[in-house]
Amino acid sequence: MFTIGQVAKKVGVGIGAIRFYERKGLLDSVARNEQNNRLYTDQEITWLMFLRCLRETGMSVEEIKKYHDMVKAGTATLPERITLIQNQKQQLLDDIEAKKAQLIHLEHKLERYYAGENY
C-alpha cells in the first residue's frame, strides 16, 4: 500500500491531481489507514498511470469518466471501449502528423537562416 505522496511521485502527477480524479469519479475510493490517510494499491497506481496517458493524449476528463464507467460495467462494454481507445489513438496519430509538419516548417526556416537569409 502506498500513500498519496508516494503515488504522486510514481505516477508523475501532483497530489492535487489525484484528489481531483477522485472527485471526478475517475478513481474509485481507496482504503484509508487509522489516520484517515489514503492508501493505494499497485492496481490503482496502474490505473492512474493509464489515466495520465489518456490525459496526455488529449482525452477529456468526461471521456475518461465514460471509459472508467464502462470498465466498471464489465466485458459487455468491450466494443465501446475499443472504439473509444481506437478513436483516441487516431487523434494522437493525427496530432503526431501535424507536429511533424510543423517540425519540417521550422527546419526549413532554420536552413534559410543558416544560409544568411533574413526572413
N, C-alpha and C positions, 0 to 999 in steps of 0.2 A: 504494500500500500504506500502511496506517495502523497505528500502534501501538495497543496495548490502551487506553492512556490517551486517545488521540485518539478511538478508537471509543466509549469510555465517555461522553465529552463529547457526541459527535454523536448517540448513541442516547438519552442521558439516563438511564443506569444506572451503577452503580458497577462498578469493575474486578472486585470480588469476585463480582458477579452474572454477569459474562461468564465468569469461570472456573467458577462453579457450573453454568452452562448447558453448558459444555464437559464437565464431569464427568458430568452427567446425560445426555449424548448428544444434547442439543438443538442443538448446533453442531458441525459436522464439524471435525476437526483442521485447523488453519490452518498456513500456511507460517511458517517461522521464519528469522530472519537469522543472521549469523555469531555473534552474542552469545546466540543461542537465545531471542531475544525474539519474541513472536507478531507476525505481520503479517497484517492483514485487508484484504480486497478490498471494493470497493463492493457486490458481491453479498452478501457476508457481513454488511455493515452493513445492507443492505436486509432481510435475513432477521432480524437482531437487532431491527430496528425493528418488524417484524411480530410477532415473538416477544413483545416488550414490550407491543404492542397486545393480543395474546391474553391475556397475564397480567393486564393492566388490566381486561379484560372478565370476569375471574374464572376463566378456563380453568386447570385444574390443570397442574402440570408433567408429570404422567403422560399427560394428554390431548395436551399439546403434543408430547411424545415420540412418541406414537402417530401424530399428524399428520405430524411430521417423517419418521418411518419410511415413511409412505405416500407422501410426496413423493418420497423417495429410490427407492421402488419403481416409480415411473413413472405414466404416464397410466391404467393399468388400475385405479388406486385413486381416480380422479376421483369416481365416485359416492359413495364413502365419505367422501372429503374434503368434498364438497359438503354431505353430510348433517351432518358434524361442524361445519362453519362455520355452516350454517343453524341448527343447534341452539344454537350459541353466540350467534348473532345474536338468536334468540328469547329466550334467557336475558337478554341485555343489554336488549332491549326491555321485558321484564317488570320488570327492575330499574329502568329509567327510569320506568315507570308507578308503581312503588312509591315511588320518590323524589318523583315529582310529588304523590302523595297525601300524603306526609309534609310537603312544602312547603306544600300547602294547609292542612294542620292547623296548622303554625307560623304561617302568615299569619293565620288566624282567631284564634289565641291573641294575636298582636300587636294585632290590631284591638280585642280586648277590653281589653287593657292600655292602649292609647291612649285608649279610652273611659272609663278610670278604674276598671275592674273589677279586683278583686284576685285572681281565680282564672282 
